[in-house]
Amino acid sequence: MDQTQVRRYVFTLPPAQPLPIRVESLGHNPNQESVSRPDGYPMFHWLHTEAGEGKLWLEGQAFTLPAHTGILIYPHVPHAYRASDPQWVTQYLTFQGNAVDSILAAAGIRQSTMFRWQPDSPLTGLLEQMMRRRETWSDMLGLETSTETYHFLLYLGRYGQAGTRTSAAAGMRSLQTVLDWMEQNVDNPNIGLKEMAQVLGLSSRRLHALFQQSFASSPYAYFVSLRMRKAKEMLGQQPALTVKEIAARCGFRDTSHFVATFRKHTGLPPEQYRKLH
């Protein structure tokens, strides 16, 4: 199966034949385009990152969606999203139905919520499996897909790790100041956990707990990921910059340390990444 191709499955059950969960569409986008919906989407909308990274705005708040992170957006909630990396690979599911609210409530989900899970979680690959099954038998009415979506939502409530019980906006609001500060100080090599905590007037332990809750990551690991994202943007968009200059602009005093860190995060040395992108 060619994973570089857009795949979209649309289901056509007549309105006179309602299902507890009525799936509208299911799909895979290997190069996610920018989307802006000031009035939201009329149905529940699930979006998650398979590879790369995206940025999403929801009710006035900004969120990062790296791999193994997704968001369930309730109907008519204003939102927008775009790629942070040169290539952002996403999967999505849109649905509605009389039973959706009660199913989500049973899973502990009552509002737009961001989720994170481990690569070996049962959540990984569920939508891919659903798409593969669509290609092996006909399900134009979405009957089988409705049942699979029910199981997906239950798995989401059970295995989703970060923000499972709180809205994305509420979970991120307390951290937004330090996230903005990180963006502004990405080139500062002297930043550690102590300096991050001081921005919010919190203890280092409390800041660490908030990041674990929201991102399943430590503050410093998040900051390194941010630096790597900035480095990828510079490598792809500013060919005149040397690797040494990019390392300095991303807060690394030592170029070899930057190269080793970049390779660890992307699997490629910076120069090879630049040639590919």
Buried (B, 14 or more C-beta within 10 A) or exposed (E): EEEEEEBEBEBEBEEEEEBBBBBBBBBBBBEBEEBEBEEBBEBBBBBBBBEBBBBBBBBEBBBBBBBBBBBBBBBEBBBBBBBBBBBBBBBBBBBBBEBBEEBBEEBBBEBBBBBBBEEEBEBBEBBBEBBEEBEEEEBEBBEBBBBBBBEBBBBBBEBBBBBBEBBBBBBBEBBBEBBEBBEEBBEEEEBEBEBBBEBBEBEBEEBBEBBBBBBBBBBBEBBBBBBBBBBBBBBBEEEEBEBEEBBBBBBBEEBEEBBEBBBEBBEBEBEEBBEEB
